Amino acid sequence: MRPVAALERIAFLLERSGADSYRPQAFRAAAAALAPMSDAEIAERAAAGSLESVRGIGPKTAKVVREALAGDVPEYLQRLEREIEAAVLPTEGGTELRALLRGDCHLHSDWSDGGSSIEAMGRGAIAVGHEWAVLTDHSPRLTVARGLSAERLREQLEIVAELNRQWSPFRLLTGIECDILPDGSLDQEPELLDRLDLVVASVHSELRMKSADMTRRLVAAVTNPLTDVLGHCTGRLVTGKGRPESQFDAEAVFAACAAHGTAVEINSRPERLDPPLRLLRLAVAAGAFFAIDTDAHAPGQLEWQIIGCARAEACEVPAQRVINARSAAELLDWTDSQQAQTRKIT
């Protein structure tokens, strides 16, 4: 195993496990430091005992490099493969639906609160077999996540266009995870949102509004022609200290989603698993579309999609209503047609 490949695989597995971001970032930094070197140069440094003098290489990453150079699968990598494979991904369910999916509508880069570059996220999506993915960094209101101003978002669009020229036929679609403000409006310039391929709208503040107020807020957002996907609708967290679900009239919100062609996100992050299964069944009964997304903040988290697929299968989500099962061209045709329908309704 080549040393750089070993370091990158360790980072990927740590990301998939949801480890604190500094841990995989240390291995990615080490891989980036060694990537410009030839195997012979890396081996020469290892033999001379000077690996740790390379900026970005520490004792733990140097040990991985030396074991890989010796022709072994590094001990730490072997342990992670055993532990994380068993602990993170579901043991059954979701495989049939996952095989149909062609992309992911919700992922973040280091332009907001993600831990990896746009290029790394795109390459990660290619590595897990996607034909496309949507880059959805946060909108400006979410300052804690370095949300994108209109100016930064415009700059990002240029970078995505350049990467797509290199990556064809894979396509990184332009998007945003746009904050739903307390009055139900979207946290970005409407003209700029209209330029994007896909808009995920999510609530990140005032999660404990009264039910009637939250219902009005969500209905206003999902009936906006610029909204394509309702992200992690209850805002709950199910690990650590946790966070309770936001309270709202789910039947009314999902009926509005169905009527206006806004997909309900099945968020696959292990700490979210949103919506809860009882609400997911209500969304199915309402006739809504769905987006099975990872909300990935690092490349290794892109494999979490199987978690959402297992939950979708458990609730008998029809595959034909899952927008990730469409090609990029079909997805864009769908978003255009849903926007046109919503503008006609409103």
Secondary structure, DSSP 4 states (H G I P E B T S, - for coil): --HHHHHHHHHHHHHHTT--THHHHHHHHHHHHHTTS-HHHHHHHHHHT-GGGSTT--HHHHHHHHHHHTTSPPHHHHHHHHHHHHHTS-SSS-HHHHHH--EEEEE--TTTT-SS-HHHHHHHHHHTT-SEEEE-PBPTT-GGGTPPPHHHHHHHHHHHHHHHHHHTTSEEEEEEEEEB-TTS-BSS-HHHHHHSSEEEEE--S-TT--HHHHHHHHHHHHTSTT--EE-STT--B-STT-BPPPP--HHHHHHHHHHHTPEEEEE--TTT-BS-HHHHHHHHHHT--EEEE--BSSGGGGGGHHHHHHHHHHTT--GGGBGGGS-HHHHHHHHHHHHHHHHHH-
